[in-house]
Amino acid sequence: MTCPHKPTCELFPLISGSGALNIWQNYYCDGKFEGCKRYQSTLDGKKIPITLLPNGKTLDISALKGTGNDKK
């Protein structure tokens, strides 16, 4: 079953566009969304940071977008 918050989830476009993060989409967004920390937070009425991953860990958005402060 698909997560009912998939269309409005700020993280979904980022993970669906990344092959490495696509596993989150397959497991949580299109599967066991009840275990997603983002989904659970919506039920609790909490503000969800875009960096919150479905497993409750934090995503480094700058690394995902390739905009980190790489020093060469």
mmCIF file of the C-alpha atoms, coordinates in Angstrom:
data_MODEL
# 
_entry.id   MODEL 
# 
loop_
_atom_site.group_PDB 
_atom_site.id 
_atom_site.type_symbol 
_atom_site.label_atom_id 
_atom_site.label_alt_id 
_atom_site.label_comp_id 
_atom_site.label_asym_id 
_atom_site.label_entity_id 
_atom_site.label_seq_id 
_atom_site.pdbx_PDB_ins_code 
_atom_site.Cartn_x 
_atom_site.Cartn_y 
_atom_site.Cartn_z 
_atom_site.occupancy 
_atom_site.B_iso_or_equiv 
_atom_site.pdbx_formal_charge 
_atom_site.auth_seq_id 
_atom_site.auth_comp_id 
_atom_site.auth_asym_id 
_atom_site.auth_atom_id 
_atom_site.pdbx_PDB_model_num 
ATOM 1  C CA . MET A 1 1  ? 0.000  0.000  0.000  1.00 0.00 ? 1  MET A CA 1 
ATOM 2  C CA . THR A 1 2  ? 1.247  3.500  -0.836 1.00 0.00 ? 2  THR A CA 1 
ATOM 3  C CA . CYS A 1 3  ? 1.722  6.146  1.850  1.00 0.00 ? 3  CYS A CA 1 
ATOM 4  C CA . PRO A 1 4  ? -1.144 8.656  1.865  1.00 0.00 ? 4  PRO A CA 1 
ATOM 5  C CA . HIS A 1 5  ? 1.383  11.459 2.446  1.00 0.00 ? 5  HIS A CA 1 
ATOM 6  C CA . LYS A 1 6  ? 3.529  10.561 -0.569 1.00 0.00 ? 6  LYS A CA 1 
ATOM 7  C CA . PRO A 1 7  ? 2.130  13.383 -2.760 1.00 0.00 ? 7  PRO A CA 1 
ATOM 8  C CA . THR A 1 8  ? 2.905  16.053 -0.138 1.00 0.00 ? 8  THR A CA 1 
ATOM 9  C CA . CYS A 1 9  ? 6.115  14.649 1.369  1.00 0.00 ? 9  CYS A CA 1 
ATOM 10 C CA . GLU A 1 10 ? 8.999  17.082 0.847  1.00 0.00 ? 10 GLU A CA 1 
ATOM 11 C CA . LEU A 1 11 ? 11.546 14.272 0.955  1.00 0.00 ? 11 LEU A CA 1 
ATOM 12 C CA . PHE A 1 12 ? 9.868  12.098 -1.688 1.00 0.00 ? 12 PHE A CA 1 
ATOM 13 C CA . PRO A 1 13 ? 11.109 14.037 -4.756 1.00 0.00 ? 13 PRO A CA 1 
ATOM 14 C CA . LEU A 1 14 ? 14.670 13.833 -3.425 1.00 0.00 ? 14 LEU A CA 1 
ATOM 15 C CA . ILE A 1 15 ? 14.643 10.108 -2.754 1.00 0.00 ? 15 ILE A CA 1 
ATOM 16 C CA . SER A 1 16 ? 12.752 9.171  -5.885 1.00 0.00 ? 16 SER A CA 1 
ATOM 17 C CA . GLY A 1 17 ? 15.335 10.993 -7.993 1.00 0.00 ? 17 GLY A CA 1 
ATOM 18 C CA . SER A 1 18 ? 18.321 9.251  -6.426 1.00 0.00 ? 18 SER A CA 1 
ATOM 19 C CA . GLY A 1 19 ? 19.118 5.645  -7.267 1.00 0.00 ? 19 GLY A CA 1 
ATOM 20 C CA . ALA A 1 20 ? 20.883 5.120  -3.951 1.00 0.00 ? 20 ALA A CA 1 
ATOM 21 C CA . LEU A 1 21 ? 17.968 6.517  -1.950 1.00 0.00 ? 21 LEU A CA 1 
ATOM 22 C CA . ASN A 1 22 ? 15.306 4.840  -4.062 1.00 0.00 ? 22 ASN A CA 1 
ATOM 23 C CA . ILE A 1 23 ? 15.333 1.988  -1.552 1.00 0.00 ? 23 ILE A CA 1 
ATOM 24 C CA . TRP A 1 24 ? 13.564 4.319  0.928  1.00 0.00 ? 24 TRP A CA 1 
ATOM 25 C CA . GLN A 1 25 ? 10.807 4.851  -1.617 1.00 0.00 ? 25 GLN A CA 1 
ATOM 26 C CA . ASN A 1 26 ? 10.384 1.152  -2.286 1.00 0.00 ? 26 ASN A CA 1 
ATOM 27 C CA . TYR A 1 27 ? 10.384 0.145  1.359  1.00 0.00 ? 27 TYR A CA 1 
ATOM 28 C CA . TYR A 1 28 ? 8.491  3.013  2.997  1.00 0.00 ? 28 TYR A CA 1 
ATOM 29 C CA . CYS A 1 29 ? 6.614  5.156  0.453  1.00 0.00 ? 29 CYS A CA 1 
ATOM 30 C CA . ASP A 1 30 ? 5.338  2.232  -1.582 1.00 0.00 ? 30 ASP A CA 1 
ATOM 31 C CA . GLY A 1 31 ? 5.352  -0.365 1.185  1.00 0.00 ? 31 GLY A CA 1 
ATOM 32 C CA . LYS A 1 32 ? 5.476  -0.247 4.951  1.00 0.00 ? 32 LYS A CA 1 
ATOM 33 C CA . PHE A 1 33 ? 4.721  3.440  5.403  1.00 0.00 ? 33 PHE A CA 1 
ATOM 34 C CA . GLU A 1 34 ? 3.330  2.863  8.908  1.00 0.00 ? 34 GLU A CA 1 
ATOM 35 C CA . GLY A 1 35 ? 6.926  2.386  10.104 1.00 0.00 ? 35 GLY A CA 1 
ATOM 36 C CA . CYS A 1 36 ? 8.129  5.657  8.539  1.00 0.00 ? 36 CYS A CA 1 
ATOM 37 C CA . LYS A 1 37 ? 9.182  8.234  11.130 1.00 0.00 ? 37 LYS A CA 1 
ATOM 38 C CA . ARG A 1 38 ? 8.019  11.013 8.812  1.00 0.00 ? 38 ARG A CA 1 
ATOM 39 C CA . TYR A 1 39 ? 4.567  9.442  8.559  1.00 0.00 ? 39 TYR A CA 1 
ATOM 40 C CA . GLN A 1 40 ? 4.429  8.872  12.313 1.00 0.00 ? 40 GLN A CA 1 
ATOM 41 C CA . SER A 1 41 ? 5.349  12.519 12.906 1.00 0.00 ? 41 SER A CA 1 
ATOM 42 C CA . THR A 1 42 ? 2.426  13.682 10.771 1.00 0.00 ? 42 THR A CA 1 
ATOM 43 C CA . LEU A 1 43 ? 0.083  11.615 12.906 1.00 0.00 ? 43 LEU A CA 1 
ATOM 44 C CA . ASP A 1 44 ? 1.517  13.257 16.015 1.00 0.00 ? 44 ASP A CA 1 
ATOM 45 C CA . GLY A 1 45 ? 1.067  16.702 14.435 1.00 0.00 ? 45 GLY A CA 1 
ATOM 46 C CA . LYS A 1 46 ? 4.796  17.418 14.558 1.00 0.00 ? 46 LYS A CA 1 
ATOM 47 C CA . LYS A 1 47 ? 6.645  19.637 12.092 1.00 0.00 ? 47 LYS A CA 1 
ATOM 48 C CA . ILE A 1 48 ? 8.743  17.397 9.872  1.00 0.00 ? 48 ILE A CA 1 
ATOM 49 C CA . PRO A 1 49 ? 12.211 18.586 8.872  1.00 0.00 ? 49 PRO A CA 1 
ATOM 50 C CA . ILE A 1 50 ? 13.067 17.747 5.266  1.00 0.00 ? 50 ILE A CA 1 
ATOM 51 C CA . THR A 1 51 ? 16.214 16.047 6.532  1.00 0.00 ? 51 THR A CA 1 
ATOM 52 C CA . LEU A 1 52 ? 14.291 13.425 8.544  1.00 0.00 ? 52 LEU A CA 1 
ATOM 53 C CA . LEU A 1 53 ? 14.664 10.040 6.858  1.00 0.00 ? 53 LEU A CA 1 
ATOM 54 C CA . PRO A 1 54 ? 12.002 7.354  7.123  1.00 0.00 ? 54 PRO A CA 1 
ATOM 55 C CA . ASN A 1 55 ? 14.136 5.417  9.619  1.00 0.00 ? 55 ASN A CA 1 
ATOM 56 C CA . GLY A 1 56 ? 14.477 8.446  11.917 1.00 0.00 ? 56 GLY A CA 1 
ATOM 57 C CA . LYS A 1 57 ? 18.039 9.349  10.959 1.00 0.00 ? 57 LYS A CA 1 
ATOM 58 C CA . THR A 1 58 ? 19.064 12.652 9.394  1.00 0.00 ? 58 THR A CA 1 
ATOM 59 C CA . LEU A 1 59 ? 19.993 13.145 5.743  1.00 0.00 ? 59 LEU A CA 1 
ATOM 60 C CA . ASP A 1 60 ? 22.800 15.495 4.747  1.00 0.00 ? 60 ASP A CA 1 
ATOM 61 C CA . ILE A 1 61 ? 20.968 17.403 2.015  1.00 0.00 ? 61 ILE A CA 1 
ATOM 62 C CA . SER A 1 62 ? 24.106 19.228 0.854  1.00 0.00 ? 62 SER A CA 1 
ATOM 63 C CA . ALA A 1 63 ? 25.791 15.903 0.079  1.00 0.00 ? 63 ALA A CA 1 
ATOM 64 C CA . LEU A 1 64 ? 22.726 14.696 -1.821 1.00 0.00 ? 64 LEU A CA 1 
ATOM 65 C CA . LYS A 1 65 ? 22.563 17.842 -3.948 1.00 0.00 ? 65 LYS A CA 1 
ATOM 66 C CA . GLY A 1 66 ? 26.311 17.996 -4.403 1.00 0.00 ? 66 GLY A CA 1 
ATOM 67 C CA . THR A 1 67 ? 26.444 21.438 -2.827 1.00 0.00 ? 67 THR A CA 1 
ATOM 68 C CA . GLY A 1 68 ? 28.654 20.574 0.099  1.00 0.00 ? 68 GLY A CA 1 
ATOM 69 C CA . ASN A 1 69 ? 31.649 22.661 1.025  1.00 0.00 ? 69 ASN A CA 1 
ATOM 70 C CA . ASP A 1 70 ? 34.218 20.436 -0.627 1.00 0.00 ? 70 ASP A CA 1 
ATOM 71 C CA . LYS A 1 71 ? 37.720 21.821 -0.232 1.00 0.00 ? 71 LYS A CA 1 
ATOM 72 C CA . LYS A 1 72 ? 40.135 20.906 -2.988 1.00 0.00 ? 72 LYS A CA 1 
# 
